[in-house]
Amino acid sequence: MKTIQFYLFIGSCILSFTSSVAQYGNGGMYGGGGMNGGMNRMGNQQSIQNTNNYGRDKSPEDIEKERTENLNKSIDKITKDLNLDDLQVIVIRKEIEASAKSIFAVSKSESSNEDKLKEIEAINEKTDRIINTFLNPEQKVKYKKYVEDRKERMEKYKISSRN
């Protein structure tokens, strides 16, 4: 009788050990990587969650600061490339700021990416028409090149967002 109890005890120990090892992915059906395989998968899931939240932990002040910095860089580039005078810089800055706010609102909307891109293109076209009214003929030629470069970047973005 004691021998049967001993074998039952050993069998239940082996069974419980096997099931606890299977939870951590030690070989078995799912091909885990040793005793720490399960823990590594849990760590990888956490890493994926952190990656998915990248940029979402920024405060509204940080986001606004980044937008302002990007806007200033764009305006500085246009000012330098087109050789704008002070009055042109002021007017064009106001127009680009208004455009950037509209584009930001569109990007946060619940529309499809295709609809968002169409709206952004419409905003850019309107902005370009307004900016062109403040440029001399030489500046208009340079600005046209700038707009073409922007459209190329948008096309690349469209292609990458479809994939």
Buried (B, 14 or more C-beta within 10 A) or exposed (E): EEEEEEEEEEEEEEEEEEEEBBEBBBEEEEEBEEEBBBEBBEEEEEEEEEEEEEEEEEEEEEEEEEBEEEBEEBBEEBBEEBEBEEEBBEBBBEBBBBBBEBBEEBEEEEEEEEEBBEBBEEBBEBBBEBBEEBBEEEBBEBBEEBBEEEEEEBEEEEEEEEE
